[in-house]
Amino acid sequence: MTGVFVPWLIGFAGFYDRWWWLTFAPFSNALLVPPLLYLHAYALVTGRWSPAAWRHLLPGAIQFAYQTAAFFLPTPLKRHWADLAFTTGNAIVASLLAISFVVYGAWTIRLLHYYRDALSQKRSDDARFATAWLSRTAVAYPLLAIVWAGWLLVDAVTPLGYRG
């Protein structure tokens, strides 16, 4: 999450205005966050890494590849591409992220319910291993989706930014 928020914070602080070459730096890959939480829960519950993990990480990898390609564009072309792509690209990523928060939050909660049921059958001190922090994080994901959807709606009507 730090990799997601720091680029946003430095953007609001004006870094991209002063050091324009930082635009499209592939630091903020928000599409990786929800699947990584799910994959962590999956590894915790099953004791192994998911064989299909690469599929879950594909949207984030595509986002990273796009950012990397745009980051290495020559500055005049990068500036032009940023003017064209930011509005549409941000809306697409925000929509995918809102959906991802809901889907992966629900999948993670389901996995944790399975884990707790199995744990209660095998241990008498299952509360000690109940992963309460992970449950709270998974429950927060659908709430983040609601916030994200609200941001999308407001941004569609009145574009947000540090000047807006």
N, C-alpha and C positions, 0 to 999 in steps of 0.2 A: 504494500500500500504506500510505502514511502516513495517508491519509484513512480507512483502515480501522482501523488500530491505535490512533491517537490517541483516538478516542471510547471504545474499549475501555479504554484506560489511564486516562482521566479517570473512567470509570465505576468502575473498581476503586479509584481514589483518593477516591471519594465525592462527586464533583461533582454527580451526578444526585440524590443525597440532599439536598445543600445547595441546589442550584439546580434544582429539580424541573422548571422550565419547559424545560430543555434536553432532556428526554426526547423521543425521536423526532426529534431534530435530524437532518436528512438529510445527515450527513457521511460515515457509514460505508456505502458501497455496494459491498460485497464482490463482488456478482454482476457487476460491471463488470470486475474484475481479470482473470480468465481470458480473456474474449473480447478484451480490449484487447491482451494479449500475443499472441494469435493474429493479430489484425488488424495488429499491428506486424510480425510475421513475414511475413504476407501481402504487406504493402506493400513490405517489403524484397525478397522473392522476385520479385514481379511488377512492381515499380516503380510501382504505383498503389494507391489505396485501393479496398477491395473494394466493388463496387456493392451487395452484400447486407449491408454492415456494420450497417445499422440493425437488421436482424433479429437479429444477434448481440448487439447492445446492448439489445434489448428487455427481457429479464429485469431488467437493472440499472436501466433507465428506469422499469419498473413498481415496482421496489423504492424508487427515489427518489421517485416520485409518491406511493406509499403513506406513506412516512416524512414527506413534506412535508404531506400532508393531515392525518396524525395529529399532527404538530408544531403545527399551527394550531388544534387543538381547544381549547376552553376548559379550563382546568386541572382542574376536577372531572371532566369527561368524559374528558379525557386520562388521568387517574389510573385511572379505571374501565376504560378501553380497554386500558391497559397491563397491568392485572391479568388481563384476559381474553386478550389477544392475544400477550403475550410468549412464553409457553411454546410454544404451537402455532406461532406465527410464526417463532420462532427455530429450531425443529425443521425447518420447511419450508425456510427459507433455508439452514440448514446442510446439509440433504440435497441441495438443488439445487447448492450450492457444491461439495460433494464430487463430485457427478457432473460438474459443469462443469470442475473441476480435471483429472479423468481425460480427458474428451473433448477439451478444448482443449489439454491437454498432448500428447496423442497426435497431434492435428491439426498442432500446431506442430512437433513432431519430424518428422512426415512432410513438411511443407513444407521444413524445413531440410535433410532428406536430398535432396530434389529440387533445392534450391538448390545444395548442395555438389556434387552430380553434374554439374549444368549448369556450375558454376564451374570444376570440374576440366577440363572440355572446352574452356574458353575462356581460362584463365589458367594460367601456370606457378607463380605465387605465390598459389595459392588459399588456403593456410593463413592468409594475411594478412587475407582477407576471410571467413573461415569462421564468424564469429559464435559463438565458443565460449561467450561469456557467455549468449547467448540459448538455446543448447542446454542449458546447465546449469540455467537457469531452467525451461525446458520439462520437463526430467527431474525437477525438484523438484516440479512440479505433482502428478503422481500420488502422490508421497510425502506431500504436503500433504493429499491426499484421504484417505489412510490415517489420518493424524493426525486429520483432521476427523471421519472415521467413528468413530474411537475416542472422540473427545470426545462425539459423539452418543450412543454406547452408554452411556458412563459417565453422561452427563447424564440419560439416560432412566431409569437406575436410581437415581442419587443426584444430584439437581439441583445443578449447580455455580454458583458465584457467589463474591463476595468474603466472604460469611459462611459458605459451605458448604465 
